[in-house]
Amino acid sequence: MSKVKKIHDYTYEVAREGKMRVPGRFYATENMLDAIYNEKALDQLSNVAHLPGILKYSMAMPDVHWGYGFPIGGVAAFDLEEGVISPGGVGYDINCGVRLIRSNLHKDDVAPKIQEIIKSLFQHIPSGVGSKGPLKLRSGEEKKVMVEGAKWAVKNGFGNESDLDKIEEHGQMAGADPTTVSDKAIERGRPQLGTLGSGNHFCEIGYVTEIYDSEIARVYGLEEGQVTLCVHTGSRGFGYQVCDDFIRKMLRASEKYGIELPDRQLCSAPINSPEGREYFAAMICAVNYAFANRQVISHWAQAALEKALKISPKQLGLEIVYEVAHNIAKFEKHLVDGKLKEVCVHRKGATRSFGPGHLEVPESYRAVGQPVLIPGDMGRYSFVLAGTEKAMQETFGSTCHGAGRVMSREKAKQVAKGRSLFREMEDRGVFVMSTDRMTMAEEMPEAYKDVANVVEAVQGAGISKMVAKLQPLGCIKG
């Protein structure tokens, strides 16, 4: 693409043209470029640069691919006075995120029993399209979930108070207003709390196979051979409905405020408008629902492991390493033109990557930076990274969130026809259970980029630092 210029290794810039207010910037290895160009996600990157009040750049991480309005892997920060807030910049699965939990167990304790463990997880954690959990919320209780998030779950016996210290926003984002949420969203969310869902969501047992930075790994409590548990899910049908409700409202708001859109999917409202404030308050309700959801699932995962391995909680020794949000908009303070400024950061399929010394990093990790969790596909590996000061300077404290698709779900299903994917996974040494063979087809490893390339790009660009590699042993899918 003639308008793309290489800034330095792993960093590229899309020239400002037409009504773009800022340039685009994306991160990639050279061998990713053809796929990124063919994906046309850079068109969306350029479209985002048209939005009022956008600051510095419209950005995309190396796991970038086509999304609704914003590309998945997109990051954009907006001035609070002149800028907008857009549901397309957060996504449908509000606060889709990842929690990593370490254990006292070693790979050798778990590998021979992985089938029993995965079967136990599958029995304990409801999964699949439209899955419903055993939780029966009392009337009005769902509003407490929206406001209190993971804190609600802990108060109701799901986990411990100490868990909250290792969750972004301590598992409870301030500013939720349940009156902004539709009855339909509440109805969809009521039976789904504590469920994994479908698509790329999973609960995975793995182990630490390689350490790249021994000091940071020690601070995070990670060591080679150690067994880990990873939970990846979001706000389920509740968040989807919140997004859907507000896309219709934002289409009207864009016209009302004269916001010129290169793509209707970028429908927005000024941050400080009634519509903007209403969306933000409803989005936080879904953010907190997702925090509560992962907290409940983690509690049931612990019960499943104790049952399968016939061990006590103390022997199991589960402790949260960290939990990050992927799809979210937040008010944060960042340096803009040399001045500390509060801005609204949209991260869609992107992860916070706050560096050493930042006050929002848990105190126990503050000297080394925030843990950054990058899951790969179910057949290869995942990574733990650390946030950096360069990310604070360059990307509003943001980095990648996963492998990123290279194949649409429909294409993946075509490629998977006639194949025994469960057997293929077992041949790789990974035992998988899923409610639906089609989900397995959509999520097969070759449908995704090699996450090692994604991590190479953010490490090379300096916006995250490699700490450890995790290898899967087994997982459950929706």
C-alpha positions as CSV (number, residue, x, y, z in Angstrom):
1,M,0.0,0.0,0.0
2,S,1.5,3.3,-1.2
3,K,0.3,5.3,1.8
4,V,1.9,2.9,4.3
5,K,5.4,4.0,5.6
6,K,7.7,1.9,7.8
7,I,8.6,4.0,10.9
8,H,11.0,1.4,12.3
9,D,11.0,-2.3,12.8
10,Y,7.5,-3.6,13.7
11,T,5.9,-0.1,13.5
12,Y,4.1,1.3,10.4
13,E,2.2,4.4,9.7
14,V,-0.8,5.0,7.4
15,A,-0.5,8.5,6.0
16,R,-3.3,11.0,6.8
17,E,-5.4,11.8,3.8
18,G,-8.9,13.1,2.9
19,K,-10.8,13.9,6.1
20,M,-8.6,11.8,8.4
21,R,-7.8,13.9,11.5
22,V,-4.7,11.9,12.5
23,P,-2.5,9.3,10.8
24,G,-3.0,5.6,11.4
25,R,-0.3,3.5,13.1
26,F,-0.1,-0.3,13.3
27,Y,2.4,-2.9,14.6
28,A,3.4,-6.0,12.7
29,T,6.2,-8.3,11.7
30,E,7.1,-8.1,8.0
31,N,5.6,-11.6,7.3
32,M,2.2,-10.4,8.6
33,L,1.9,-7.5,6.2
34,D,0.3,-9.3,3.2
35,A,-2.4,-10.8,5.5
36,I,-3.1,-7.4,7.1
37,Y,-3.4,-5.7,3.7
38,N,-5.7,-8.5,2.3
39,E,-7.8,-8.3,5.4
40,K,-8.6,-4.6,4.7
41,A,-8.6,-3.9,8.4
42,L,-6.4,-0.9,7.6
43,D,-9.5,0.6,5.8
44,Q,-11.2,0.5,9.2
45,L,-8.1,1.9,10.9
46,S,-8.2,4.9,8.5
47,N,-12.0,5.3,9.1
48,V,-11.5,5.6,12.8
49,A,-9.0,8.4,12.2
50,H,-12.0,10.5,10.8
51,L,-13.7,10.7,14.2
52,P,-13.9,14.0,16.1
53,G,-11.4,14.6,18.9
54,I,-9.2,11.6,18.2
55,L,-5.7,12.1,19.6
56,K,-2.2,11.2,18.1
57,Y,-3.1,8.2,16.0
58,S,-5.7,5.6,15.2
59,M,-3.9,2.5,16.2
60,A,-4.0,-1.3,15.5
61,M,-2.2,-4.1,17.2
62,P,-0.5,-7.0,15.3
63,D,-3.5,-9.3,15.9
64,V,-5.7,-6.8,13.9
65,H,-8.5,-8.1,11.8
66,W,-11.9,-6.9,10.4
67,G,-14.5,-5.9,13.1
68,Y,-17.6,-4.0,13.5
69,G,-16.7,-0.3,12.8
70,F,-13.4,-0.4,14.6
71,P,-11.0,-3.2,13.6
72,I,-10.5,-5.8,16.2
73,G,-7.1,-5.0,17.7
74,G,-8.0,-1.3,17.4
75,V,-7.0,1.4,19.9
76,A,-8.1,5.1,19.9
77,A,-8.0,7.8,22.5
78,F,-10.4,10.8,22.4
79,D,-10.3,14.3,23.9
80,L,-13.0,14.7,26.5
81,E,-14.3,18.0,25.2
82,E,-14.2,17.4,21.5
83,G,-14.2,13.7,21.3
84,V,-16.8,10.9,20.9
85,I,-17.5,7.6,22.4
86,S,-18.5,4.7,20.0
87,P,-20.0,1.3,20.7
88,G,-18.1,0.0,17.7
89,G,-14.9,1.0,19.5
90,V,-15.7,-1.3,22.4
91,G,-17.4,-4.2,20.6
92,Y,-20.4,-6.4,21.2
93,D,-18.8,-8.7,23.8
94,I,-18.2,-5.9,26.3
95,N,-15.3,-6.7,28.6
96,C,-14.4,-9.9,26.9
97,G,-11.3,-10.7,28.9
98,V,-8.8,-13.2,30.2
99,R,-7.9,-14.4,33.7
100,L,-4.7,-16.3,34.4
101,I,-4.5,-18.4,37.6
102,R,-1.4,-20.2,38.8
103,S,-1.3,-23.3,41.0
104,N,0.9,-25.4,43.3
105,L,0.8,-28.2,40.7
106,H,3.4,-29.4,38.3
107,K,2.8,-30.6,34.7
108,D,3.6,-34.2,35.9
109,D,0.8,-34.0,38.4
110,V,-1.8,-33.2,35.8
111,A,-0.8,-34.5,32.4
112,P,-1.7,-38.2,33.1
113,K,-5.1,-37.1,34.4
114,I,-5.9,-34.5,31.9
115,Q,-9.0,-36.2,30.4
116,E,-10.6,-36.6,33.9
117,I,-9.8,-32.9,34.6
118,I,-11.3,-31.6,31.4
119,K,-14.4,-33.8,31.8
120,S,-14.8,-32.4,35.3
121,L,-14.4,-28.8,34.0
122,F,-17.0,-29.5,31.3
123,Q,-19.5,-30.8,33.9
124,H,-19.0,-27.9,36.3
125,I,-18.9,-24.9,33.8
126,P,-21.9,-24.4,31.5
127,S,-20.8,-23.7,28.0
128,G,-22.1,-23.4,24.5
129,V,-24.4,-21.0,22.5
130,G,-27.2,-19.7,24.8
131,S,-25.9,-21.7,27.8
132,K,-27.6,-21.1,31.1
133,G,-26.1,-21.6,34.5
134,P,-27.4,-22.9,37.8
135,L,-27.3,-19.5,39.5
136,K,-30.8,-18.2,40.2
137,L,-30.6,-14.5,40.8
138,R,-33.2,-13.0,43.1
139,S,-35.3,-10.1,41.9
140,G,-33.2,-7.0,41.8
141,E,-30.0,-9.0,42.3
142,E,-28.9,-8.6,38.7
143,K,-28.6,-4.8,39.3
144,K,-26.2,-5.5,42.2
145,V,-24.1,-7.6,39.7
146,M,-24.0,-4.6,37.3
147,V,-22.8,-2.2,40.0
148,E,-20.5,-4.5,42.1
149,G,-19.0,-6.8,39.5
150,A,-16.6,-9.4,40.9
151,K,-17.1,-7.9,44.4
152,W,-20.7,-9.2,44.2
153,A,-19.4,-12.7,43.4
154,V,-17.0,-12.7,46.3
155,K,-19.7,-11.4,48.7
156,N,-21.9,-14.3,47.6
157,G,-19.2,-17.0,48.2
158,F,-17.4,-17.2,44.9
159,G,-13.8,-16.7,45.7
160,N,-11.9,-14.5,48.2
161,E,-11.5,-10.7,48.8
162,S,-7.8,-11.0,47.9
163,D,-8.8,-12.0,44.4
164,L,-10.0,-8.5,43.7
165,D,-6.5,-7.0,44.0
166,K,-5.4,-8.9,40.9
167,I,-8.2,-7.9,38.6
168,E,-8.2,-4.8,36.3
169,E,-10.3,-2.1,38.1
170,H,-10.3,-4.5,41.1
171,G,-13.2,-6.2,39.3
172,Q,-15.6,-3.3,39.9
173,M,-15.6,-0.4,37.5
174,A,-17.2,2.8,38.9
175,G,-20.0,4.6,37.2
176,A,-22.5,1.9,36.4
177,D,-26.1,2.9,36.1
178,P,-28.6,0.0,35.8
179,T,-31.4,2.4,34.8
180,T,-29.6,2.8,31.4
181,V,-29.9,-0.9,30.6
182,S,-32.9,-2.3,28.8
183,D,-35.2,-5.0,30.2
184,K,-34.3,-7.2,27.3
185,A,-30.6,-7.0,28.2
186,I,-31.4,-7.9,31.8
187,E,-33.6,-10.8,30.7
188,R,-30.8,-12.1,28.5
189,G,-28.2,-11.8,31.2
190,R,-30.1,-13.2,34.2
191,P,-29.6,-16.9,33.4
192,Q,-26.2,-16.6,31.8
193,L,-24.1,-15.5,34.8
194,G,-21.4,-18.1,35.4
195,T,-21.4,-19.5,31.8
196,L,-18.6,-19.7,29.3
197,G,-20.5,-19.1,26.1
198,S,-19.3,-20.1,22.7
199,G,-17.0,-18.9,19.9
200,N,-13.4,-18.3,21.0
201,H,-14.2,-18.5,24.7
202,F,-12.5,-21.2,26.7
203,C,-11.3,-22.5,30.0
204,E,-7.8,-24.0,29.6
205,I,-5.4,-26.1,31.6
206,G,-1.8,-25.5,30.6
207,Y,1.7,-25.2,32.1
208,V,4.7,-22.8,32.0
209,T,7.0,-24.2,29.4
210,E,9.5,-21.3,29.1
211,I,10.7,-18.3,31.1
212,Y,12.1,-15.3,29.3
213,D,12.5,-12.9,32.2
214,S,13.2,-14.7,35.4
215,E,12.9,-11.6,37.7
216,I,9.5,-10.6,36.4
217,A,8.3,-14.2,36.4
218,R,9.3,-14.5,40.0
219,V,7.3,-11.4,40.9
220,Y,4.3,-12.8,39.0
221,G,4.7,-16.2,40.8
222,L,5.5,-18.2,37.7
223,E,8.0,-21.0,37.2
224,E,8.8,-23.6,34.6
225,G,6.5,-26.7,34.7
226,Q,3.9,-24.9,36.8
227,V,0.3,-25.7,36.0
228,T,-2.0,-22.8,35.1
229,L,-5.7,-22.2,34.5
230,C,-6.9,-19.6,32.0
231,V,-10.5,-18.4,31.7
232,H,-11.5,-16.4,28.6
233,T,-15.0,-15.1,28.3
234,G,-17.0,-11.9,28.6
235,S,-20.4,-10.4,29.3
236,R,-22.4,-13.0,27.3
237,G,-25.8,-12.0,25.9
238,F,-26.1,-9.2,28.4
239,G,-23.2,-7.2,26.9
240,Y,-24.3,-8.1,23.4
241,Q,-27.7,-6.6,24.0
242,V,-26.3,-3.5,25.6
243,C,-24.2,-2.9,22.5
244,D,-27.1,-3.6,20.1
245,D,-29.4,-1.3,22.0
246,F,-27.0,1.6,21.9
247,I,-25.9,1.2,18.3
248,R,-29.4,2.2,17.3
249,K,-29.3,5.1,19.7
250,M,-25.9,6.2,18.4
251,L,-27.0,6.2,14.8
252,R,-29.6,8.8,15.7
253,A,-27.1,10.7,17.9
254,S,-24.5,10.9,15.0
255,E,-27.2,12.6,12.9
256,K,-28.3,14.8,15.8
257,Y,-24.8,16.1,16.5
258,G,-23.7,16.3,12.9
259,I,-20.9,13.7,13.2
260,E,-19.7,12.8,9.7
261,L,-19.1,9.1,9.5
262,P,-17.1,7.3,6.8
263,D,-18.9,4.1,8.0
264,R,-22.3,3.9,9.8
265,Q,-20.8,1.3,12.1
266,L,-18.7,4.0,13.7
267,C,-21.9,5.7,15.0
268,S,-20.9,7.8,18.0
269,A,-22.0,10.6,20.3
270,P,-20.0,13.3,22.0
271,I,-18.5,11.9,25.2
272,N,-20.2,14.6,27.4
273,S,-23.6,14.4,25.6
274,P,-26.6,12.7,27.3
275,E,-26.3,9.8,24.8
276,G,-22.5,9.5,25.4
277,R,-22.9,9.4,29.2
278,E,-25.8,7.0,29.0
279,Y,-23.8,4.5,26.8
280,F,-20.8,4.8,29.1
281,A,-22.9,4.0,32.2
282,A,-24.6,1.0,30.5
283,M,-21.3,-0.2,29.1
284,I,-19.9,-0.3,32.7
285,C,-22.8,-2.4,33.8
286,A,-21.8,-5.0,31.2
287,V,-18.1,-4.6,32.2
288,N,-19.0,-5.5,35.8
289,Y,-21.2,-8.4,34.7
290,A,-18.2,-9.8,32.9
291,F,-16.0,-9.4,35.9
292,A,-18.6,-11.3,38.0
293,N,-18.9,-13.9,35.3
294,R,-15.2,-14.8,35.3
295,Q,-15.1,-14.8,39.1
296,V,-18.0,-17.3,39.3
297,I,-16.5,-19.5,36.6
298,S,-13.1,-19.5,38.4
299,H,-14.8,-20.7,41.6
300,W,-16.5,-23.6,39.7
301,A,-13.2,-24.4,37.9
302,Q,-11.5,-24.8,41.3
303,A,-14.2,-27.2,42.5
304,A,-13.8,-29.2,39.3
305,L,-10.0,-29.5,39.7
306,E,-10.4,-30.5,43.4
307,K,-12.9,-33.2,42.4
308,A,-10.9,-34.6,39.5
309,L,-7.6,-34.6,41.3
310,K,-9.0,-35.5,44.8
311,I,-7.0,-32.8,46.5
312,S,-7.6,-30.0,48.9
313,P,-7.8,-26.3,48.1
314,K,-4.4,-25.8,49.9
315,Q,-2.8,-28.5,47.8
316,L,-4.2,-27.0,44.6
317,G,-3.1,-23.6,45.6
318,L,-4.9,-21.5,43.0
319,E,-4.0,-17.8,43.0
320,I,-4.9,-15.2,40.4
321,V,-1.9,-13.9,38.5
322,Y,-4.0,-11.2,36.8
323,E,-7.2,-10.5,34.8
324,V,-7.4,-8.1,31.9
325,A,-10.2,-6.6,29.9
326,H,-10.1,-6.6,26.0
327,N,-13.2,-4.7,24.9
328,I,-13.7,-1.5,26.9
329,A,-13.6,2.3,27.0
330,K,-12.1,4.0,30.0
331,F,-11.2,7.4,31.2
332,E,-7.4,7.4,31.9
333,K,-4.7,10.0,32.3
334,H,-1.9,10.0,29.6
335,L,0.8,12.3,28.3
336,V,-0.4,14.2,25.2
337,D,1.9,16.7,23.7
338,G,4.0,16.7,26.9
339,K,1.0,17.3,29.2
340,L,-0.9,14.9,31.4
341,K,-4.4,14.8,30.1
342,E,-7.5,12.8,30.9
343,V,-8.7,11.0,27.8
344,C,-11.3,8.3,26.8
345,V,-9.3,5.3,25.6
346,H,-11.2,2.7,23.4
347,R,-9.6,-0.7,23.4
348,K,-11.3,-3.2,21.1
349,G,-9.5,-6.5,21.0
350,A,-6.6,-4.8,22.8
351,T,-5.1,-5.1,26.3
352,R,-4.0,-2.6,28.8
353,S,-0.1,-2.6,29.1
354,F,0.7,-0.2,31.9
355,G,4.4,0.1,32.7
356,P,6.4,0.0,36.0
357,G,5.4,2.6,38.6
358,H,1.9,3.1,37.4
359,L,-0.5,3.5,40.4
360,E,-3.2,1.3,38.7
361,V,-0.8,-1.7,38.6
362,P,-1.2,-3.9,41.7
363,E,1.3,-2.9,44.3
364,S,3.0,-6.3,44.3
365,Y,3.7,-5.9,40.5
366,R,4.3,-2.2,40.4
367,A,8.1,-2.4,40.2
368,V,8.0,-4.5,37.0
369,G,4.7,-3.4,35.3
370,Q,1.3,-4.9,34.8
371,P,0.9,-8.6,33.7
372,V,-0.3,-8.8,30.1
373,L,-2.1,-12.0,29.1
374,I,-2.0,-13.1,25.4
375,P,-3.8,-16.3,24.7
376,G,-3.1,-18.1,21.5
377,D,-5.1,-20.8,19.8
378,M,-6.0,-24.0,21.6
379,G,-3.3,-26.1,19.8
380,R,-0.1,-24.0,20.2
381,Y,0.8,-21.7,23.1
382,S,0.0,-18.5,25.0
383,F,2.2,-15.8,26.5
384,V,2.5,-13.7,29.6
385,L,4.0,-10.3,28.9
386,A,4.7,-7.2,31.1
387,G,3.6,-3.6,30.4
388,T,6.2,-1.0,29.5
389,E,6.9,2.7,29.8
390,K,7.1,2.8,26.0
391,A,3.5,1.7,25.8
392,M,2.5,4.5,28.1
393,Q,4.3,7.0,25.8
394,E,3.2,5.6,22.4
395,T,0.0,3.5,22.6
396,F,-1.9,5.0,25.6
397,G,-0.7,2.0,27.6
398,S,-2.1,-0.6,25.1
399,T,-0.9,-3.8,23.4
400,C,-2.3,-6.8,21.6
401,H,-4.9,-9.2,23.1
402,G,-4.4,-12.6,21.3
403,A,-3.5,-14.3,18.1
404,G,-6.1,-12.7,15.8
405,R,-8.0,-14.5,13.1
406,V,-6.6,-15.2,9.6
407,M,-9.7,-17.2,8.5
408,S,-13.4,-16.3,8.8
409,R,-15.6,-18.7,10.7
410,E,-17.3,-19.8,7.6
411,K,-14.0,-20.4,5.8
412,A,-12.8,-22.4,8.8
413,K,-15.9,-24.6,8.7
414,Q,-15.3,-25.3,5.0
415,V,-11.6,-26.2,5.6
416,A,-12.6,-28.5,8.5
417,K,-15.1,-30.6,6.6
418,G,-14.3,-34.3,6.9
419,R,-11.6,-33.8,9.5
420,S,-11.6,-35.3,13.0
421,L,-10.5,-32.2,14.9
422,F,-10.8,-33.7,18.3
423,R,-8.4,-36.4,17.3
424,E,-6.1,-33.9,15.7
425,M,-6.0,-32.0,18.9
426,E,-5.2,-35.2,20.9
427,D,-2.4,-35.9,18.5
428,R,-1.0,-32.5,19.4
429,G,-1.2,-33.5,23.1
430,V,-4.2,-31.3,23.9
431,F,-7.5,-32.9,25.1
432,V,-10.5,-30.7,24.1
433,M,-14.2,-31.0,24.9
434,S,-16.9,-28.8,23.2
435,T,-20.7,-28.7,23.1
436,D,-20.6,-28.2,19.3
437,R,-18.3,-29.6,16.6
438,M,-18.9,-26.4,14.5
439,T,-17.3,-24.4,17.3
440,M,-14.3,-26.7,17.1
441,A,-14.1,-26.1,13.3
442,E,-14.4,-22.3,13.7
443,E,-11.7,-22.2,16.4
444,M,-9.2,-24.7,14.9
445,P,-5.6,-23.5,15.3
446,E,-5.0,-22.7,11.6
447,A,-7.9,-20.2,11.7
448,Y,-5.6,-18.0,13.8
449,K,-2.2,-16.3,13.3
450,D,0.7,-17.8,15.1
451,V,0.6,-15.8,18.4
452,A,4.4,-16.0,18.6
453,N,4.5,-13.6,15.6
454,V,2.1,-11.3,17.3
455,V,4.1,-11.3,20.5
456,E,7.4,-10.8,18.5
457,A,5.9,-7.6,17.1
458,V,4.8,-6.0,20.4
459,Q,8.1,-7.0,22.1
460,G,10.1,-5.7,19.1
461,A,8.2,-2.4,19.2
462,G,8.8,-2.2,22.9
463,I,5.1,-1.9,24.0
464,S,5.2,-5.1,26.0
465,K,8.0,-7.4,27.3
466,M,8.0,-11.2,27.1
467,V,7.9,-13.0,30.4
468,A,6.7,-16.6,30.0
469,K,5.3,-19.0,27.5
470,L,2.4,-21.4,28.4
471,Q,1.6,-24.7,26.7
472,P,-2.0,-26.1,26.7
473,L,-2.8,-29.6,28.0
474,G,-6.5,-29.4,27.6
475,C,-9.5,-27.1,27.4
476,I,-13.2,-26.8,27.2
477,K,-15.0,-24.8,24.4
478,G,-18.5,-23.6,24.0
